[in-house]
Amino acid sequence: MPCGPHGGSDALSDYKGGSAGVNSDPENSAIRFRAGLEPLQYRRLALPARASLVTTPPRPPSPGRRLRSAWEAGPVLLPGVFNPLLARVAERLGFRAIYLSGGALSAGSGVPDIGLLTLTEFVQQAALTAQATALPLLCDADTGFGESLNVERTVRLFEAAGAAGVHLEDQELPKRCGHLSGKSLVTPEEMAAKVRAAVAARRDPDFVILARTDARGVNGFDDAVRRARLYLDAGADGIFPEALESADELAEFARQVPGVLLANMTEFGRSPSLDVPTLGAMGYRLVLFPLTAFRVAMKAAEDTLAALLRDGHQRAALPKMLTRAELYDHLGYTGYEQRDRDYFGRPPGQEPP
């Protein structure tokens, strides 16, 4: 294609001194070089050709984008996973997303869910979990670990850890489990400021910011609705109405607060136990089971230890256990062995010295 007064190929040969054009004259060429004409002419010809040789592979969708795609396809059942291996098990079973519960993380650390763990502890567990699975991970971020400026850092650290999103709640510290009495709330305006800070801090626009309101158990249903609307106006991607007390309340909240909603089906709490299809028909896109696996696992562990202490052996528990082969399969143990052999050139079965 022509490029100025010369055709493309002629101009390039002129620049290289290969034709009888004006550029073949050294004095003329020096003048044109100082004027910036030669480099411009060269770049205009060469860059398209060089660019055509470079291919950039498409980026995979971000964790936040994968979580959004999941709920856009239908209601998402979110199991709480209390360690990275369980996250991998959930992926193998076919779940589409997973959840890191502050309640489970606190309980597993031997303390109640009253805001005792630090942001560092939460983010470290989020990073380990996200590395173990391709599933998008939604994380409990409590009250944001401080005021609005603290919330900025909270969001950036969770995002850097590989989480798909977080939810922030409008309780005051010391916070309490959402299904217990004795909670107190920050003002709606203060929580809205935290939401704005969270939205502004995320680097990926698909990183999910959910606002949780605990107002139902403190000020009543109507205040929960008012706060939810304010938090959506502040930029929240969705609402987590904690501890609604009946199926009618869950349905009415969905009617009054259109948008992405999360229902918490934790056991032994204030909310009724409803199934995912029922909640999906009401309009809930995310359905949370934060402590289900944790409670079952802890009960099984307690029963097993009691029997071990009583009987002096574990034989009765063997049928309930993962076998060694099953555990290694979840861990991908054979893949580690194969890579080790490949790196060192060892034949199968040969151990390192």
C-alpha positions in Angstrom: 0.0 0.0 0.0 1.4 3.5 -0.9 3.0 5.4 2.0 3.4 9.0 1.1 4.8 9.9 -2.3 6.5 6.5 -2.8 4.9 3.1 -2.9 5.5 0.9 0.1 8.2 -1.3 -1.3 10.0 1.6 -3.0 10.0 3.6 0.2 11.6 0.8 2.1 14.3 0.2 -0.5 14.9 4.0 -0.5 15.4 3.9 3.2 17.9 1.0 2.9 19.7 2.8 0.1 18.7 0.3 -2.5 17.1 2.5 -5.1 18.0 5.7 -7.0 15.4 7.8 -5.1 16.2 10.8 -3.0 17.4 8.7 -0.1 20.3 7.3 -2.1 21.9 10.8 -1.7 23.8 10.7 1.7 23.3 14.4 2.3 19.6 14.3 1.5 19.3 11.2 3.6 20.9 12.8 6.6 18.6 15.8 6.3 15.6 13.6 6.2 16.8 11.5 9.2 17.3 14.6 11.3 13.8 15.8 10.3 12.4 12.5 11.6 11.1 11.5 8.2 13.2 8.3 7.7 12.3 6.7 11.1 8.6 7.5 10.6 8.6 6.0 7.1 10.4 2.9 8.4 8.1 2.4 11.3 5.0 2.8 9.3 6.1 0.0 7.0 7.6 -2.4 9.4 5.3 -2.3 12.5 2.3 -3.9 10.8 4.5 -6.7 9.5 6.1 -7.3 12.9 2.8 -7.1 14.7 1.3 -9.8 12.5 3.9 -12.3 13.7 2.9 -11.8 17.4 -0.1 -13.6 18.8 -1.4 -13.0 22.3 -3.3 -15.9 23.7 -6.7 -15.0 25.1 -6.9 -14.4 28.8 -9.0 -16.9 30.8 -12.0 -15.4 32.5 -11.2 -14.0 35.9 -12.6 -15.7 39.1 -15.1 -12.9 39.4 -16.3 -13.3 35.8 -16.6 -17.1 36.4 -18.8 -16.5 39.5 -21.0 -14.1 37.6 -21.3 -16.5 34.7 -22.3 -19.2 37.1 -25.2 -17.3 38.6 -26.3 -16.0 35.2 -26.8 -19.6 34.2 -29.0 -20.4 37.2 -29.1 -20.5 41.0 -25.7 -21.4 42.4 -25.4 -23.8 45.4 -22.3 -22.6 47.4 -20.9 -25.1 49.9 -18.6 -23.9 52.6 -15.2 -25.5 52.3 -13.1 -25.4 55.4 -9.8 -26.4 53.8 -8.2 -26.5 50.3 -8.6 -30.2 49.9 -12.3 -30.0 50.4 -12.4 -27.3 47.8 -10.9 -29.8 45.4 -13.4 -32.5 46.4 -16.2 -30.0 45.7 -14.9 -29.3 42.3 -14.7 -33.0 41.5 -18.3 -33.5 42.6 -19.5 -30.9 40.2 -20.2 -27.8 42.2 -19.9 -24.6 40.3 -18.6 -22.3 43.1 -17.4 -22.5 46.7 -17.5 -20.4 49.8 -15.0 -19.6 52.6 -16.9 -19.0 55.8 -15.6 -16.8 58.6 -17.6 -18.9 61.0 -15.9 -22.1 59.9 -12.5 -20.4 59.8 -12.9 -19.1 63.3 -14.3 -22.4 64.7 -11.5 -24.3 63.0 -9.0 -22.0 64.8 -10.7 -22.7 68.1 -12.4 -19.3 68.6 -15.9 -18.1 68.2 -17.1 -16.0 65.2 -16.8 -12.6 66.9 -14.2 -10.9 64.8 -11.1 -12.3 66.6 -9.2 -13.5 63.5 -7.3 -11.0 61.4 -7.4 -10.0 57.8 -4.1 -11.8 57.2 -5.5 -15.1 58.5 -8.6 -14.8 56.2 -6.6 -13.9 53.1 -4.0 -16.6 53.7 -6.8 -19.2 53.8 -8.4 -17.7 50.7 -5.1 -17.9 48.8 -4.6 -21.6 49.8 -8.1 -22.4 48.8 -8.1 -20.6 45.5 -4.8 -22.3 44.5 -6.3 -25.7 45.1 -9.2 -25.4 42.7 -10.5 -23.8 39.5 -13.8 -23.0 41.1 -14.7 -19.4 41.9 -14.4 -18.7 45.6 -16.7 -16.3 47.4 -15.2 -15.1 50.7 -16.6 -13.9 54.0 -14.9 -10.5 54.7 -16.7 -9.8 58.0 -17.1 -6.0 58.5 -14.2 -5.3 56.1 -11.6 -5.3 58.9 -12.1 -1.6 59.7 -13.4 1.6 58.2 -13.6 2.6 54.5 -9.9 2.9 54.0 -9.3 -0.5 55.6 -12.0 -1.9 53.3 -9.9 -0.8 50.3 -7.0 -2.9 51.4 -9.2 -5.8 52.3 -10.7 -6.0 48.8 -7.3 -5.7 47.1 -5.8 -8.5 49.3 -8.7 -10.8 48.7 -8.6 -10.1 44.9 -4.8 -10.7 44.8 -5.3 -14.0 46.7 -7.5 -15.3 43.8 -10.9 -14.9 45.3 -13.9 -14.2 43.1 -15.5 -11.8 45.5 -16.3 -11.0 49.1 -19.3 -10.0 51.2 -19.2 -7.2 53.7 -21.6 -6.8 56.6 -23.1 -3.8 58.4 -22.5 -4.9 61.9 -20.4 -3.0 64.5 -17.4 -4.6 66.2 -17.4 -6.8 68.1 -19.5 -8.6 65.5 -21.5 -11.7 66.2 -22.9 -14.7 64.3 -25.7 -13.4 62.1 -28.2 -15.7 63.7 -27.6 -14.7 67.3 -29.1 -11.9 69.3 -27.2 -8.9 70.7 -26.0 -7.5 67.3 -25.5 -3.8 66.7 -25.3 -2.1 63.4 -23.3 0.8 61.8 -25.3 3.5 60.3 -26.6 2.9 56.8 -24.5 5.8 55.5 -21.3 4.3 57.0 -21.9 0.9 55.4 -22.7 2.6 52.1 -19.3 4.3 52.3 -17.6 0.9 52.8 -19.4 -0.4 49.7 -18.2 2.6 47.7 -14.7 2.0 48.9 -14.8 -1.7 48.1 -16.1 -1.0 44.5 -13.4 1.7 44.0 -10.6 -0.6 45.2 -11.2 -3.6 43.0 -8.9 -3.8 40.0 -11.1 -6.3 38.1 -14.5 -4.8 37.5 -15.9 -8.4 37.7 -14.6 -9.0 41.2 -17.9 -9.4 43.2 -18.9 -7.1 46.0 -21.9 -8.3 48.0 -23.4 -6.2 50.9 -24.8 -8.2 53.8 -27.3 -6.6 56.1 -28.1 -7.9 59.6 -30.8 -5.4 60.1 -33.7 -7.9 60.2 -32.7 -9.1 63.6 -32.0 -5.6 65.0 -34.4 -3.1 63.5 -36.8 -5.3 61.6 -37.6 -6.3 58.0 -38.4 -2.9 56.6 -35.0 -1.5 57.7 -33.3 -4.5 56.0 -35.0 -3.5 52.8 -34.1 0.2 53.1 -30.5 -0.6 53.8 -30.3 -3.1 50.9 -31.5 -0.5 48.4 -29.0 2.0 49.7 -26.2 -0.5 49.4 -27.2 -1.3 45.8 -27.2 2.4 45.0 -23.7 2.7 46.5 -22.5 0.1 43.9 -22.9 -3.3 45.5 -23.3 -6.1 43.0 -25.8 -7.9 45.2 -27.3 -8.3 48.6 -27.0 -10.9 51.4 -30.0 -10.4 53.7 -29.0 -12.3 56.9 -31.4 -14.2 59.2 -34.7 -13.6 57.5 -37.2 -15.6 59.6 -39.7 -17.3 57.2 -40.2 -18.4 53.7 -42.6 -15.5 53.3 -39.9 -13.0 54.4 -37.4 -14.5 51.9 -40.0 -14.2 49.1 -41.0 -10.7 50.0 -37.5 -9.4 50.3 -36.8 -10.7 46.8 -39.9 -8.9 45.5 -38.8 -5.6 47.1 -35.1 -5.8 46.4 -34.6 -6.8 42.8 -31.1 -7.9 41.8 -28.5 -10.5 42.7 -29.5 -12.0 46.1 -27.8 -14.5 48.4 -29.8 -16.7 50.8 -28.0 -18.3 53.7 -29.2 -21.8 54.6 -27.1 -22.3 57.6 -28.3 -25.0 60.1 -29.8 -24.3 63.5 -30.4 -20.6 62.7 -33.4 -18.2 62.3 -34.1 -18.9 58.7 -36.1 -21.9 57.4 -34.3 -24.6 55.5 -35.4 -24.3 51.9 -34.0 -26.0 48.9 -32.1 -24.4 46.0 -34.9 -24.7 43.4 -37.4 -23.1 45.8 -35.1 -20.2 46.5 -34.2 -19.9 42.9 -37.9 -19.5 42.0 -38.1 -16.7 44.5 -35.2 -14.8 42.8 -32.1 -15.8 44.8 -29.1 -16.4 42.6 -26.7 -17.7 45.3 -27.6 -20.2 48.0 -25.2 -20.6 50.8 -24.5 -23.7 53.0 -21.6 -22.3 54.9 -21.0 -24.8 57.7 -22.8 -28.0 56.5 -19.7 -30.0 55.7 -17.8 -28.5 58.7 -20.5 -29.6 61.2 -20.8 -33.1 59.7 -17.0 -33.5 59.6 -16.5 -32.3 63.2 -19.3 -34.6 64.4 -17.8 -37.6 62.6 -14.4 -36.8 64.0 -15.8 -36.5 67.5 -17.6 -39.8 67.2 -14.5 -41.5 65.8 -12.2 -40.2 68.6 -14.7 -41.3 71.2 -14.8 -44.8 69.8 -11.0 -44.9 69.5 -10.7 -43.9 73.2 -13.3 -46.5 74.2 -12.2 -49.4 72.1 -8.5 -48.8 71.7 -8.6 -49.3 68.0 -10.2 -47.8 64.9 -11.3 -50.9 63.0 -15.0 -50.0 63.2 -14.4 -46.7 61.5 -12.5 -48.1 58.5 -15.5 -48.4 56.2 -16.2 -44.6 56.8 -12.7 -43.5 55.8 -11.1 -42.4 52.6 -8.7 -45.2 51.7 -5.1 -44.3 51.1 -5.7 -44.6 47.3 -8.7 -42.4 47.4 -6.8 -39.7 49.4 -3.9 -39.8 47.1 -6.2 -39.5 44.2 -7.7 -36.3 45.6 -4.2 -35.0 46.1 -3.0 -35.9 42.7 -0.1 -37.8 44.2 0.8 -39.9 41.2 1.1 -36.7 39.2 3.7 -35.4 41.6 5.6 -38.7 41.4 5.6 -38.6 37.6 6.9 -35.0 37.5 9.6 -35.9 39.9 10.8 -38.7 37.7 10.6 -36.5 34.6 12.7 -33.8 36.2 15.4 -36.2 37.4 15.1 -38.7 34.6 14.4 -41.6 37.0 12.7 -44.8 35.8 9.4 -45.7 37.6 10.0 -47.2 41.1 13.5 -45.8 41.5 13.6 -43.6 44.6 16.0 -40.7 45.1 19.2 -41.5 47.0 
